[in-house]
């Protein structure tokens, strides 16, 4: 299930919490795949920083709170926040299944929207 879709980045807008060694920050999850995420936050982190990304997704017929360990692989300032791209550490099976279900759902919605407007 992860092979083909793992680089499929979907757009989303979910509240997140980033937890680091020196504190935590709230933010928005804006991009998501099975291996990476893009977040906007007021508090930045350096590339190479290890963080815990916490967010909730509707997946597997319920709302699931994910706690994903990740490393900052890119950062830049945006208009009103700092964009961080996070690379996930290996996921446990339950987090992987929930994330795959959510990304698949978002991908299907995108594909349905594209087909709808092509006609």
Secondary structure, DSSP 4 states (H G I P E B T S, - for coil): -HHHHTT--EEEEEEEEEEETTEEEEEEEEEE-SSEEEEEESS---TT-EEEEEEEEEETTEEEEEEEEEEEEEEEE-SSSEEEEEEEPPPPHHHHHHHHHHHHHHHHHHHHHHHHHH-
